[in-house]
Amino acid sequence: MVFMKTVIERLRGDAPVFSVEFFPPRDDADEAVLWRSIRELEPYDPAYMSITYGAGGSNRDGTIRSIARVATETTLVPMAHLTAVNHSVAELRNVIGWYAAVGVRNILALRGDPPGDPYGEWVPHPQGLNYAEELVTLVRSLGDFCVGVSVFPYGHPRSVDLDTDTRYVVRKFKAGADFGIAQLFFEAEDFLRLRDRVAAAGCDAPLIPGIMPLTTPRTLRKTIELSGASCPRRLLDRLEPLEGDAKAFRAEGLDVVTELCERLLAEGVPDLHFYTFNRSKATREVVGRLGLVPARA
C-alpha cells in the first residue's frame, strides 16, 4: 500500500476522515502511554496525527523525538507542531530542517502562547518572529511542506472583533498555509460561522474542526478554558448533574460529542481532528459510531 504523505492529499478522498493529536511525553511512563495509544489508533488509519510543541522549550525535545519515531516506525502520516515562542529564526530553521531530514512533510505553524499564561502579553524573541504568518512564510521558504495554521471560532483572544480576526486568518493563507485547524468550540454553528466568514473573505482553504471527547468533568473544564468562550447553558444542563457519576458523565459526554460530529459531517467538513489527551479509547468509540473506521480496522 502506498501511503499519502501530506495532509492535503489525505483530505482529497470522497469520504470524510479523522485525525488525532497528542502531546509530548514528559518521562518514560508518559512515553509508554503515548505509544500504546498511537499503536491502538494506527489500524484505524487516521488521515494524519500530530504532536504538540512544548511552550518555552518545556517538551520540545519530546515532540521532535516522538514525531521522528512516528515518521520512521509507523504507517501514520505525521504533522509536526512548531511555534515561534522563545525561538530565534536560526533555531526555527534548524528545527524545520530536522523535520525535513526525518521525512516529516506537514507542519502546523503557530505563533504560540506566552509561556505560563496563554492570555499574557506576547513578547517575541529578539531574533525571532512576531506572527504566525511569518512562520508560514519561513516554513514555505525551506522546503516542500504542507502547512497548517490555527483558526479561532470565537476569534483570537488578541483580536478586537471577528472581522479583524478573519483578516488575520486570511493573511495566514495568503502567506502559504494549506489548511486551518479550529480551536475548541461548543456548537456546530460556531465552527460553521467561522467557515462562512473565511469563505466570504475570498478564501477557500479547508478548515478542520478541533474536537475533544468529553469523558470527564476535567475535559469539560479544559474545553471551556481552551475555547476562550462561555459554555452554553444547554450543554452544562446535560453534563453538570452527572459530575458525581463517572460512568454516566462519560456516556452523556460521548453522546454530546457524537451529535456535534454528526452535524459537522452533515455540513461537509472534510476531517474531524480529535484531541486525545494521549488516550485512544474515547476517540476510537466516537469514530466507530460515526462510521469513519476503515474496513481494515
N, C-alpha and C positions, 0 to 999 in steps of 0.2 A: 504494500500500500504506500502511495506517495502522500506525504503529509504536507499540507499547505503551510507556509511559513509566516504569513502576515495576517494581522487582524482583519484587514480589509478583504483579503482573499477568503478568509473564513466566514465573513458576513455575506458573501455573494451567493450563497445557496438559495434554494427555493423555499426552504423551511426555516423558521426561527431557531436560534441556538441559545446556549447559555455559556457563561464564563464564570470564573471563580477568582477570588482574591484572598491572599494570605498575608500574614505579617511575619517579619523575620524572626528567627529563633534567638532567644537570649542566652540559652545554655543547651547542654546536651539533651536534657529532658525535653525542652521545647522542640528541639530539632527532631527528636523521635516522634513526637506528636504531629508535627508538621508533615513529616514524610509518611506517616501512616495515613493521614488524610489525603495527601497527594496521590498515594498509591490506590486508595479506595475510590477516588474520583477519576483516575486515569481511564478505566474501562468505559466510563460514561462519555468519553470523548468531548470534553468542553471545547468551545471554539478557541479559547486561549486561557492561560492562567497568569496571574500577576502576583508579585510580592512587593509590599510597600517598602518605603525608603525611610529609615530612621532619621528623625529630625536632629540637627545639631551633631551628627556623627554617631548617634547612640547605637543604632543597629545596622549601619551601612555595610559593614563587612559581612554581616549575616545575610543581607539582601544579595550582595554580589556573589557570595559563595553559593547560596541556595539557587539563584537563578541560573548560574553556570551549571550546577548539577542537573537542574531540570532540562536545560538545553542539551546536555550530553548523555543523560542516563534515562530519559523518558521519551514517550511519543507525544508529549504535550507541546503546544505552541507557547513559548514563554514571552511575557511582556515585562520589561524592567521598569520600575518607577525611578524617576530622577527628579530631585528638587535643587533649587538654587540656594537653599539655606546653608550658610557658612561654607560656601564653595567659591573659590576663585574660578575664573574662566579656564585657567590652565588645568585646575583639578577636574572641572567638568569635562574638558576634552579628554583627560586621562580615563575617566570612568566610562565615557561614551566609547572610546577606543577599546577599552577592555570588554565592554559588552559585545562589540562587533567581533572581537577576536574569539569569543566563545560561541558565536553563532546566533546571538540574540538580535533579531531584526525589528522588534517592536519596543518602543519606549513611550511611557506616559510622562510627558513633560509638565512639571508642576513648579510654580514658584515656591510653594511650601509655606507652612505656617511658622510664625516666630516661635523659637524654642521655648517651651514652658507655658505658653499662653497663645492658643490658636487665634485669639482675638486681640492680641497685643500689637504694639506698634512694629511695623516691618522695618528692619534695618538691614540693607543689603551689605554683602561682603564688599570691602573697599575695591577689590579687583574682580567683583562678581557681577551678577545680573540683577535687574530690578523687577522684571516682568516675565510671566510665563511665555509670552510671545517671543521674547528674546531667546529663551531657552529652545523653543521650537526652531527658530532660525539657526541656532548653533547646531542642534542635532541634525537638521537637514543638510547643513554645510559639510558634515563629517562622514556621510555615507548614505547608503540606500536603505534608510529606515522608514518604517511605518510609524507615524507619530500620533499619539492621542493626547487629549487635554481634558481638564476638569471643567464641568459646567454646573451651574447652580440654579435649581428650580426656583428658589426664593431670592435669588440674587446673591452675589458675593458679599460678605459682611462689609467690605470696604466700598461697595458701590452705593451711590446716593439714591439711585432708583433703578427700576428694571430696564428702562430704556438705555441708561448708561451702561448697565451690566451687559446688555445684549450687544452693544457696540464693542465692548472689550472681548466678548466671546467671538464675534465675527473677525476681529483683528487677529486672534489666535489662528483661525482657519486661513485667513489670508497670508499669514506667515508660513503656512505649510502644514498645519495639522490635518490629519485624515479623518479623525472621528473624535467624539466627545463622550465622556462618561459622566453622568449626572450624580451629584451628591445625593444623599438620602432625602426622601420626601415621604409624605403620608398618603396622599390621594393620587390616583392615576392622573386626574385632571391637572395636578400641579406640574407633573412632567410634561403632559401634552401641551399645556400653555407655553412652557419653555420651548418646546419643539416648534410650536406655531410662531413664537416671537423670532426665533432664529431663521426660520423659513421666510418670514415676512421681510427680514433684513437682507434677503437675497442669498442665503447660504443653505446649500442642500447636503452638507456633510451629515453622515449618520450620527444620531445621538442615541446613547445607550443608557437605560435607567439602572441606577445602583440600588440593589435590594438587600436588606438584611433580614434573615429569618428571625421572627420574634419568638424565641423559645423560652426566655426567662424575663423577669422584670428588669434585669440588668441590660438586656439587649434593647428593651423598650426605652430605657433611660438613655442608652448610647445613641439610639436613633434620634431622639429628641435633641441631644447635645450636638450631634454631627450635622443635623439638618439646619440648625440655627433658626428653627421656627417652632411655634406652639403646636402641640399635638391636638388634633381635632377632638372635641368632646365625645363624638360618636365612637371613636376608637378607644378612648380612655374608658368609656362606659362598658365596652366589651371586655377589656382586659384587667382593669384595676380590681374588680371584685374577685378575681381569680388569683391574686398575688400570693395568697396563702396556700394554694394548691398547685404544686409544681406541674403535675401531670395535666390538670385541666388548663392551666395557663399555656403550656406548650401546645396542646391540641388546638385551642382557640387562636393562639398566635399564628400557627401554621395555616389555619383556615383563613385568617386575615391576609396573610402574605400570598396565599394561593389565589384568593379573589383579586387582589391587586395585580398579580401577574397575568391572570386571565384577561382582565380588562386591557392591560397594556398590549398583550399579544393580539387581541381583537382589533387594536388600533394600528397594527402593523409594525411594531418595534422589531428590529432585526435580532436583538440579543438581550438577554437578561443577565446582568452582572451581579453575582452574589458575593457579599462579604461574609466569609465563612467563620471568622474567629478561630481559624485553624482546626475546625472540626468539619466533618463531611456529612454526618448523618442527616441533619435537617435539610441541607441543600439537596442531597440525593432524594429525600422524600418529596420535596416540592417539585423538582424537575420530573420525577416519576409521575406525580399527579398531573402535571401539565403535558405529559406525553413528549417531552424533549429528550428522552433517553434513546440513543441509537439502538438498532436491533442487536448489535453485537455486545451490548452491556449485559 
